């Protein structure tokens, strides 16, 4: 039996974490790892004590026909990345890696065409996380250097600067 490489091992764990997701659109799982030790995990779901979309049986963004990637302020969920960051101390996060996996909630298939939203990018930068590793397929992944988000700040409107 061939031993699973370490990156896919952590992505497999992130996929297990996403099984707790309560989103009706896409299920995300995140784990933060530093020095080969899992620091925290997170999945997307409503804040503690609030009703989840899966319990309510509806998604407000679906109901309003909002395309994926837009109008997150109307979403009930706390994102997987944010939940993982909230569950860890800053000293543990500095220099760590965050592993992300996503499944389409309706089909259960891996959705490898993902990247953290603008808000989660800010959380990841401020947390001191070094790299984001995203599952593309069962065996393929991409690595994003968080420093590239700082160097190429897409939140700045360049006109007039």
For each residue, the residues with C-beta under 8 A, 3 or more apart:
1:
2:
3:
4: 8 9 12
5: 8 9
6: 9 10 36
7: 10 11 99 133 141
8: 4 5 11 12 138 139 141
9: 4 5 6 12 13
10: 6 7 13 14 31 33 38 97 99 133
11: 7 8 14 15 99 101 133 135 141
12: 4 8 9 15 16
13: 9 10 16 17 29 31 38 41 99
14: 10 11 17 18 29 30 31 41 99 100 101 135
15: 11 12 18 19 29 101 103 110 135
16: 12 13 19 29
17: 13 14 20 29 30 31 41 42 43 80 101
18: 14 15 21 27 28 29 43 80 101 102 103
19: 15 16 27 29 43
20: 17 29 43 45
21: 18 26 27 28 29 43 44 45 80 105
22: 44 45 46 52 53 54 55 77
23: 26 27 28 44 45 53 54 59 77 105
24: 53 54 58 59 62 105 106
25: 59 61 62 68 104 105 106
26: 21 23 44 68 102 103 104 105 111 114
27: 18 19 21 23 43 44 102 103 104 105
28: 18 21 23 43 44 79 80 81 100 101 102 114
29: 13 14 15 16 17 18 19 20 21 41 42 43 80 100 101 102
30: 14 17 41 42 43 80 81 83 84 98 99 100 101
31: 10 13 14 17 38 40 41 42 84 98 99
32: 38 39 40 41 84 85 88 92 93 96 97 98 99 129
33: 10 36 37 38 39 96 97 98 99
34: 37 39 92 93 95 96 97
35:
36: 6 33
37: 33 34
38: 10 13 31 32 33 41
39: 32 33 34 88 92 93 96
40: 31 32 84 85 87 88 92
41: 13 14 17 29 30 31 32 38 83 84 87
42: 17 29 30 31 79 80 81 82 83 84 85 86 87
43: 17 18 19 20 21 27 28 29 30 80 83
44: 21 22 23 26 27 28 77 78 79 80 83
45: 20 21 22 23 52 77 78 83
46: 22 50 51 52 53 76 77 78
47: 50 78
48:
49:
50: 46 47 76
51: 46 55 56 76
52: 22 45 46 55 56 76
53: 22 23 24 46 56 57 58 59 60 76 77
54: 22 23 24 57
55: 22 51 52
56: 51 52 53
57: 53 54
58: 24 53 62 63
59: 23 24 25 53 62 63
60: 53 63 64 74 75 76
61: 25 64 66 71 74 75
62: 24 25 58 59 65 66
63: 58 59 60
64: 60 61 71 74
65: 62
66: 61 62 70 71 74
67: 70
68: 25 26
69: 117
70: 66 67
71: 61 64 66 74 75
72: 75 79 117 119
73:
74: 60 61 64 66 71
75: 60 61 71 72
76: 46 50 51 52 53 60
77: 22 23 44 45 46 53
78: 44 45 46 47 82 83 86
79: 28 42 44 72 82 83 116 117 119 120
80: 17 18 21 28 29 30 42 43 44 83 84 100
81: 28 30 42 84 85 98 100 116 120 123 124
82: 42 78 79 85 86 119 120 123
83: 30 41 42 43 44 45 78 79 80 86 87
84: 30 31 32 40 41 42 80 81 87 88 98
85: 32 40 42 81 82 88 93 123 124 127 129
86: 42 78 82 83
87: 40 41 42 83 84
88: 32 39 40 84 85 92 93 127
89: 92 93
90: 93 94 127 128
91: 94
92: 32 34 39 40 88 89 96
93: 32 34 39 85 88 89 90 96 127 128 129
94: 90 91 127 128
95: 34 128 129 130
96: 32 33 34 39 92 93 127 128 129 130
97: 10 32 33 34 129 130 131 132 133
98: 30 31 32 33 81 84 124 129 131 132 133
99: 7 10 11 13 14 30 31 32 33 133 135
100: 14 28 29 30 80 81 114 116 132 133 134 135
101: 11 14 15 17 18 28 29 30 110 134 135
102: 18 26 27 28 29 110 111 112 114 135
103: 15 18 26 27 107 108 109 110 111
104: 25 26 27 107 108 109 111
105: 21 23 24 25 26 27 108
106: 24 25
107: 103 104
108: 103 104 105
109: 103 104
110: 15 101 102 103 135 136 137 138
111: 26 102 103 104 114
112: 102 134 135 136 137 140
113: 136
114: 26 28 100 102 111 134
115: 132 134 144
116: 79 81 100 120 121 124 132
117: 69 72 79 120 121
118: 121 122 154 155
119: 72 79 82 122 123
120: 79 81 82 116 117 123 124
121: 116 117 118 124 125 149
122: 118 119 125 126
123: 81 82 85 119 120 126 127
124: 81 85 98 116 120 121 127 129 132 146 149
125: 121 122 129 146 149 150
126: 122 123
127: 85 88 90 93 94 96 123 124
128: 90 93 94 95 96
129: 32 85 93 95 96 97 98 124 125 132 146
130: 95 96 97 145 146 147
131: 97 98 143 144 145 146
132: 97 98 100 115 116 124 129 143 144 146
133: 7 10 11 97 98 99 100 141 142 143 144
134: 100 101 112 114 115 141 142 143 144
135: 11 14 15 99 100 101 102 110 112 138 140 141
136: 110 112 113 140 141 142
137: 110 112 140
138: 8 110 135
139: 8
140: 112 135 136 137
141: 7 8 11 133 134 135 136
142: 133 134 136
143: 131 132 133 134
144: 115 131 132 133 134 148 149
145: 130 131 148
146: 124 125 129 130 131 132 149 150
147: 130 150 151
148: 144 145 151 152
149: 121 124 125 144 146 152 153 154
150: 125 146 147 153
151: 147 148
152: 148 149
153: 149 150 156
154: 118 149
155: 118
156: 153 161
157: 160 161
158: 161
159:
160: 157
161: 156 157 158
